[in-house]
Amino acid sequence: MQTFIYDFLFIITSIFVLFKVIGYGIYEIKEMKNKLGGISVITFSLIVVILFIIMMIIK
């Protein structure tokens, strides 16, 4: 039971951080005119969060 709660909290936290990073990526694309940087930040963070969630499910 306790590990389920910790897993749930880590997943919720990682999704929250993902939304923050997506916001930063959009800021990079629109305000700084850095499309490559914004897209790479969003892509890298999305891959990391997806792999983290998969590892939490497999564990």
N, C-alpha and C positions, 0 to 999 in steps of 0.2 A: 504494500500500500504506500509506504513512504517513498519508494523509488518511483512509483507512478506519479506522485505529486511533484517530485523533483524533475522528472522528465517533462511533465506538463509545463512547469514553470520555465524550464530552459527553452522549450519550444516556443512558448509565448514571448519570452524575452528575445529570442533570436528573430522572430517575426517582427517584433517592434523595432529592433535594430535594422532589419532589412528595409522597413518602411523609411526609416531615417536616412539610410544610405541611398535609397531610390530618390528621395527628396534632394539629397546632395548631388546626385548624378544629373537630375533634371536642372538644378541650379547651374551646374557646370556646362550643360548643353545650351541653356537659354541665355544666361547672363554673361558667362565667360567666353562663349562661342567656342568651346572646346568639346566637339562632338566625340572625338576618339576617347578622350579622358572620361567623359560622362558615361559613354556606352561601356567602356571597359570596367569602370567601377561598378556599374549596375550588374553587368554580366558576372564578374568575379564574385560579388557578394551573393548573387542569386545561386550560383553553383555551390558556394560554401554552405549556405543555409540549407539547400536541398540535400547535400551530402550529410550534413549534421543531422537533419531530421531522419534520413534513411538509417544512419548509424544508431540513432536512438530507438527506432522501431525494431531494427535487427537485434539489438542488444537484448 
